[in-house]
């Protein structure tokens, strides 16, 4: 029952992320960047939304989505939305991510999440998958997940792929956030490579 | 004579999967009990190495490697998912509906083992049990090729977007005919290339259509190329998919490349998320022997019936073709675009039995392939081939390129459809006939196309060409005129009609058609060549010479025109000029049989017998021709090389079994060799064919006399004198007895 209850919560996207210990006021890290430094802040104050793209350097479906992710970044660049490429797989290294950037193009915000803090908080299970976080307060330090799931409906399952997407779930959800509407959840599961955790 | 055929080259797109129910039926407990715990080292590694690593290795087409325990563990859950759905390994044919070589389908037991292994936490097992992973080399699999062709300009494939279909033209730099026993394609960027087909463009027609942009590759899913002047049907599937090894043809079945041919590499490219550069190379391996078996590609299709309403989830097209001769089916290549769903192909034998060729329940253009049978499928004469394809143009078909669905017809774009079934068949020889059995297949095929579309231009033209080759010039003329009724200025058809009319003996009408063709297109070299040839044949040497000279101004490297001009010089007693033209023709095309033979004749006349011998030997490597054997036999006989002469005349006799000449010549040689019984036998054979020749009777009498059989000699001389009372030799011989 407990498990089902959380599933409902997750699907309803109301889980709250509090990365600041209010008791001690010591910021925790979300993960670390490709220089090995901890990332403690995902968005500047005043941000309306943070979009996380969970990707993997060796996942072909994830790689094929990179141009679409870039299109979304560009599309919302002027609207106070922060975008992060999150590499959640255990085994991803800063050097490997650098090589991936060299092949697929540079990205401003990159985060490695080997301890699955963001994975656990957003409930993503595969790459590529996305999540939208919104700040609870203007300081952007307390975040709430309002969406997690597929980017669009291009893949129905591995091997069943549309020529092009007919429904852009993530794009619609970002627009909902920016227009302060109720955020529509994805209409189908995310399809890709399973996220690798600790052995 | 000219001929054109349409070689529609398939092309493709996206992915599929079929849900399976097999695992529920498997005796899990038995497998587990029999084998112990499922581990990578014991059970999983052999499955992966045999079925997956061929693509999944560094530099391979698979997106990741599967060559170690770490690899397998990383991708274990994905492997379980894609194998249970039969998405991987890619294999579309339904088991039990055609027995194919190199099936990639995993057995039920393998599927069960993979599932159990993943669910048990993917244990590694004992290291002592680890099999050695396969080794993949970047080198050519068969060693250095005899010829390597490289695409001229690399293509930049963008990071994203829809799939690309590109035709790269590869000119073939050869100066003599080559027979290809094997080919390997290195696509350049294997993860981008979904599949590739190679077409032989006999006349470099695509390159001529795109003189300025051919090096960049020509976009398009399917192609039509010009097959050239002679009956030369496509014969081989030259298909590449990601794990294709070097394509080795069966013994006796190499494919042919002539000087001037192009290869066209038709590639389906899929963006990977980052920009990629594709520059393919093709390695060719030569055979020193021409083909002894001649397969042919046949096609069933019904594109004209493709008119699929939007939303129709089960639209069906069908085609059938009755086989006029016995054949062995060697392989099949089904093809549709994104709406194709179910493909059925089978034959109904004359006894009513149904023989499946292939069944695909869930077509996926992304995973198309040529399927070769494990052993040839024999279909007797009068078997009927059937094709039945079902299309899903509903919204539920996720591969539907049109959203919302729209009415779809046949076409070359990815949003259009196609429905083709290609078959590679090896026709059996016709009993009691030297006719090429492929002509009968071509005839049946084209008649079938005309049944579906009476105005099918290509079918009318090709059927007319078959009739011309078969000597039915009247039928050919009728068919060509049907083409011209719709396209009156079609130069190719005007020229071909001229050839048919000439064959029928209407040479003045033929001349008029060639002139009409040249009026429509004064640059057309085929029409000018044929007109010149016609004039030469009818003794109009000056006119013929003028036409050939004009032709050679336009195409100075036309070896056949040089040869024909040489023949005119020979006919008009200008041997030095003739020799020069024949030499030029041979320099341009060392395998030009006619020029080799004609020059040999001049050399023989000039008593340059070694050179004549050399030329004829070269000519006979190109073609097993009775005239060349006969001339070479004469030269050997003249040189006193009687055993060699005998061999040549025997070859003539085999090629011309109803001709008296080789028997006579054999008789003369046997006589010179002192083998009089053999001489008598051959002379008698000549007389059995033509008993009315007085000279032959006289010669038979001489052989009998020399053999000491005066009675038989007398009878023979008397027979000669009965036939020709004035035969002085026979009379003198009779008197001497």
Interface residues (C-beta under 8 A of the other chain):
Chain A: X58 X59 X60 X62 X63 X64 X65 X66 X67 X68 X91 X103 X104 X105 X156 X157 X158 X159 X160 X161 X162 X163 X164 X166 X193 X194 X196
Chain B: X13 X14 X15 X16 X17 X63 X64 X74 X75 X77 X78 X81 X82 X85 X87 X88 X159 X160 X162 X163 X191 X271 X272 X273 X274 X338 X364 X398 X399 X400 X401 X403 X414
